[in-house]
């Protein structure tokens, strides 16, 4: 098939949506599909355009797929308004290379959300070229915005209604909607998408890569990072932004200073400087910050963690399914997940007792208790391993998705 992938995040971004979109494109191309990508220069999670890239110029790249990089506005400190300008700038600049694909006549157009602003252009190209459209929901942008209170007060009701109407228009006027969890599939149906149009397309893991991590690899990385061998590691690895509410981790570290445990926060994002300042002001010697590690070091990094933190604010857990959890499960890690019981993550923990520890979001006492419970478990979580091998293996997930969109 001729497949056009259209989304703001892509390789070489190391975390989140860009990582998965890049791996999807690489896999499709190696399966013999002709793939093109319209995307932006890499900027996430640092919120800074990567070296060798420009925020203001178009760029074409050739590799396993032909890639067009489109200009966009990248705010230094994201806010609700700046995020909207950021997403809108990409939708506008990418419209022109998008329309140029009319002559190529793609068979399928896969739009990756965020950003919903791109759906009108995707639908127009489909109408002009005869392609079928798949809108892949990684984040429910509108629900995340409203759930976190980002719409503001006063005119918030009008903004919410306008955003919801725009979202419904996008969801109802594509051929298929795919998303990454069962609860997010249910949410699509609640928003009016017929069940037969909804496809389950979860984020995956290269399970074998994370299963076979040697003690030597872990010891080498631990030494490189300067982490003592006699302390248990409480690890957070990933984006440090507004969705997580990571201030609670600093609060928990403050309460657990008497323990021989070390909180290790690895990643980048708009909230990192604030967390570093908070830890410094409290004089916390049990918190260490590191930048994102190379992807090849990720298995050893995750294996190093005695307890993994999957932190989200209340109201975000079903709108945004954290992609970091797939590899934590694959490595057999013990995770503390902050999620309400009725959410996808809460139901997973309830359905498979022992796969992870689920605690109330935005509660420091609950987080402290969860950490203590996770550290009391055997380090190699066999339930997590088995779940990852059964449901998250990359080859199986991508093969099923191709079969679904072909059909």
MODANOR-V341246 format. One record per residue. SS is DSSP state (a for helix, b for strand, c for the rest). PSI is psi in whole degrees, 0 to 359 (* if undefined). Layout:
ss: [SS/SS]
psi: [PSI/PSI]
//
This chain:
ss: [c/b/b/b/b/b/c/c/c/c/c/c/c/c/c/a/a/a/a/a/a/a/a/a/a/a/a/a/a/a/c/c/c/b/b/b/b/b/b/b/c/c/c/c/c/c/c/c/c/c/c/c/c/c/c/c/c/c/b/b/b/b/c/c/c/b/b/b/b/b/c/c/c/c/c/c/c/c/c/a/a/a/a/a/a/a/a/a/a/a/a/a/a/a/a/a/a/a/a/a/a/a/c/c/c/c/c/b/b/b/b/b/b/c/c/a/a/a/a/a/a/a/a/a/a/a/a/a/a/c/c/b/b/b/b/b/b/c/b/c/a/a/a/a/a/a/a/c/c/c/c/c/c/c/c/a/a/a/a/a/a/a/a/a/a/a/a/a/a/a/a/a/c/c/c/b/b/b/b/c/c/a/a/a/a/a/a/a/a/a/c/c/c/c/a/a/a/b/b/b/c/c/c/c/b/c/a/a/a/a/a/c/c/c/a/a/a/a/a/a/a/a/a/a/a/c/c/c/c/c/c/b/b/b/b/b/b/c/c/c/c/c/c/c/c/c/a/a/a/a/a/a/a/a/a/c/c/c/c/c/b/b/b/b/b/b/c/c/c/c/c/a/a/a/a/a/a/a/a/a/a/c/c/c/c/c/b/b/b/b/c/c/c/c/a/a/a/a/a/a/a/a/a/a/c/c/b/b/b/b/c/c/c/c/c/c/c/c/c/b/c/c/c/a/a/a/a/a/a/a/c/c/c/c/b/b/b/b/c/c/c/c/c/a/a/a/a/a/a/a/a/c/c/c/c/c/b/b/b/c/c/c/c/a/a/a/a/a/a/a/a/a/a/a/a/c/c/c/c/c/c/a/a/a/a/a/a/a/a/a/a/c/b/a/a/a/a/a/a/a/a/a/a/a/a/a/c]
psi: [154/118/124/123/129/111/159/336/137/170/147/27/137/343/162/215/319/320/312/320/318/316/323/313/315/316/315/317/321/345/1/2/149/115/135/152/133/119/191/168/152/135/348/141/7/344/46/127/134/157/149/2/159/141/350/3/149/150/137/135/145/133/225/336/157/127/129/123/128/146/154/161/127/107/146/318/98/136/177/310/317/325/318/318/320/309/319/325/322/318/321/310/330/349/323/310/333/311/334/344/359/319/329/333/71/151/323/140/119/109/127/123/128/144/138/336/340/349/324/318/320/317/324/315/318/319/321/331/348/11/157/148/141/122/111/117/105/320/135/92/315/316/320/317/314/321/329/5/24/351/349/186/183/268/12/323/318/318/317/316/318/315/319/322/318/320/314/320/318/316/324/346/26/166/322/151/124/153/177/1/162/320/327/331/316/321/321/319/324/331/6/7/125/142/324/347/355/130/135/116/80/157/152/181/148/83/316/324/326/343/321/70/124/157/329/317/318/316/320/313/319/319/319/322/352/35/128/146/344/9/140/144/123/110/132/124/124/201/143/88/202/335/336/324/48/357/331/332/318/320/318/318/323/321/339/23/334/349/151/52/148/125/120/117/114/122/185/169/171/340/1/315/321/319/317/319/318/316/321/318/328/357/39/116/355/20/128/141/139/153/170/137/155/150/326/340/353/317/315/321/312/323/331/332/128/334/131/139/123/92/130/155/161/136/352/345/329/341/330/110/117/121/336/337/329/314/331/316/319/326/355/31/157/115/144/118/128/109/147/153/329/354/171/314/320/319/324/314/326/323/328/80/130/348/329/170/119/128/164/133/153/30/110/316/319/320/317/314/320/318/315/321/316/321/342/349/157/143/324/105/102/326/319/314/308/321/317/315/327/324/346/3/127/311/317/316/312/323/319/322/317/318/321/315/337/319/*]
//
